[in-house]
Amino acid sequence: MPRSEKVYRRLPGRTSGFLSYGRLWLGPDHLLFVRTAFFAEEYKRFYFRDIQAIVMRRTELREILNAGFAFVAIVFGVMSIFTDSGWQAFLLVMTAGFFVALIVNWLRGPTCVCHVRTAVQSEELSPLKRFRMARKVIERLRPDIEKAQGPLAPELLRPKPPVMVGPDPSRIAAQPASPASEASPTTSP
């Protein structure tokens, strides 16, 4: 019996937690988000014709983790200097471990939060935690979304002019001056 063609292709990215994880799959006409927790699975489909936006926002998690790894590595390094030889090897291994974690986290790139927006919901795509990976997935989805919805009009891609808050400066200059402001100051004898 011949094998059937695969319907879904796995996209990069995976989120994992305590007995749970999430993955993104590319279907023929939709994006499938699978979240598994304990022994239950939850499926969410986002049809390409319904996706209004995929929003990516940079976070500071990378910098926070780097600061934490660096602090702990420094603490273990300083402790290894002031201890006897019995604990010194252990503390140096811990220093090296946290230093490697710092380098790996830095090389993986900036962190982000990614949401997909439709007319009825906005869902966080938790497998997309790194900026580079999220950009790669969005570029992979772009042709499928454009095929389902048509290309985006160029005038929608142009930046909008800034919104002014407060009175319009052209109206202020056009108003005549009030008589009280034109009166000359009186001097008293």
C-alpha positions in Angstrom: 0.0 0.0 0.0 1.6 3.4 -1.0 2.1 6.0 1.7 -0.1 9.0 1.4 1.4 12.4 1.0 1.9 14.4 4.2 -0.7 17.0 4.8 1.1 18.9 7.5 4.6 20.3 7.7 6.1 21.2 11.0 7.3 24.8 11.3 10.3 25.8 13.4 9.8 26.6 17.0 8.7 24.8 20.1 7.6 25.8 23.5 8.0 23.5 26.4 7.1 23.6 30.0 6.4 21.1 32.8 4.7 18.2 31.0 3.4 20.6 28.2 4.6 21.8 24.9 3.3 23.6 21.8 4.1 23.3 18.0 3.1 25.0 14.8 2.1 23.0 11.7 1.5 24.3 8.2 -1.6 22.8 6.5 -2.8 23.2 3.0 -5.0 26.2 3.8 -4.4 27.0 7.5 -1.9 27.3 10.3 -2.4 24.7 13.0 -1.3 25.4 16.6 -1.1 22.3 18.8 -0.8 22.7 22.5 -0.2 19.6 24.6 -0.6 19.6 28.4 -0.3 16.5 30.5 -2.4 14.0 28.4 -4.6 16.4 26.6 -4.1 18.2 23.2 -5.7 21.4 22.1 -5.8 22.3 18.4 -6.4 25.8 17.0 -6.7 26.4 13.3 -6.1 29.8 11.7 -7.2 29.8 8.1 -5.1 31.9 5.8 -8.1 33.8 4.5 -9.0 34.8 8.1 -5.6 36.0 9.3 -5.7 39.8 9.6 -2.2 40.3 11.1 0.7 38.5 12.7 2.2 40.8 15.3 5.7 40.4 16.7 6.9 42.4 19.7 10.4 42.3 21.0 10.9 41.5 24.7 13.7 42.0 27.2 13.8 38.4 28.4 17.2 37.8 26.7 18.8 40.7 28.5 17.3 39.6 31.8 18.5 36.0 31.4 22.0 37.2 30.4 22.2 39.4 33.5 21.1 36.5 35.7 23.6 34.1 34.1 26.4 36.6 34.3 25.6 37.4 38.0 25.6 33.7 39.0 28.7 33.0 37.0 30.5 35.9 38.7 29.4 34.7 42.2 30.6 31.2 41.6 33.8 32.5 40.1 34.5 34.7 43.1 33.6 31.9 45.5 36.0 29.6 43.7 38.9 32.0 44.4 38.3 32.1 48.1 37.7 28.4 48.8 39.9 25.4 49.3 40.8 22.9 46.6 38.0 20.5 47.5 35.1 22.8 46.5 37.1 24.8 44.0 36.7 22.3 41.1 32.9 22.2 41.7 32.6 26.0 41.7 34.7 26.4 38.6 32.5 23.8 36.8 29.4 25.8 37.9 31.1 29.0 36.7 31.8 27.5 33.3 28.3 26.1 33.0 26.6 29.5 33.6 29.1 31.2 31.3 28.2 28.7 28.5 24.5 29.3 29.2 25.2 33.0 28.9 26.9 32.6 25.5 24.3 30.2 24.1 21.4 32.6 25.2 23.2 35.6 23.6 23.9 33.7 20.3 20.2 32.6 20.0 19.3 36.2 19.5 16.6 38.6 20.7 13.4 37.3 22.3 9.9 38.2 21.2 6.2 37.5 21.6 4.2 36.7 18.5 0.4 36.9 18.1 -1.8 35.9 15.2 -4.9 38.1 14.9 -8.2 37.2 13.2 -11.6 38.9 13.2 -12.7 37.1 16.4 -9.5 36.5 18.4 -5.9 37.2 19.0 -3.8 34.2 20.0 -0.2 34.1 21.2 1.9 31.8 19.2 4.0 30.6 22.1 6.5 28.4 20.0 7.8 31.6 18.4 10.0 33.0 21.2 13.0 34.2 19.3 13.0 37.1 16.8 14.9 35.3 14.0 12.7 32.2 14.1 9.5 34.2 14.2 10.6 36.2 11.2 11.5 33.0 9.3 8.0 31.5 10.0 6.2 34.8 9.0 8.2 34.8 5.7 7.2 31.2 5.1 3.5 32.0 5.8 3.4 35.2 3.7 3.0 33.6 0.2 0.2 31.3 1.5 -1.7 34.2 3.1 -1.3 36.4 -0.1 -2.5 33.5 -2.2 -5.6 33.2 0.0 -6.3 36.9 0.4 -4.5 38.6 -2.5 -1.5 40.9 -2.2 -1.6 43.8 0.2 -2.1 47.1 -1.5 1.0 49.3 -1.6 -0.8 52.3 -0.1 -1.5 50.3 3.0 2.3 49.7 3.5 3.2 53.3 3.5 3.6 54.9 7.0 0.7 57.0 8.1 1.3 60.6 9.1 1.6 61.3 12.8 -1.6 62.1 14.7 -1.6 65.6 16.2 -3.0 66.0 19.7 -4.2 69.4 20.7 -5.3 72.5 18.7 -4.5 72.8 15.1 -1.6 75.2 14.7 -2.9 76.6 11.4 -6.2 77.6 13.1 -4.4 79.3 16.0 -2.4 81.5 13.5 -5.5 82.4 11.6 -7.5 83.7 14.6 -7.5 87.4 15.1 -5.9 88.7 18.3 -8.3 89.7 21.1 -8.7 93.4 21.9 -7.4 92.9 25.5 -4.0 91.6 24.2 -3.6 94.6 21.7 -4.2 97.3 24.4 -1.1 99.1 25.5 -0.2 98.8 29.1 -1.3 101.8 31.1 1.0 103.6 33.3 -0.2 105.1 36.5 1.3 108.4 37.8 
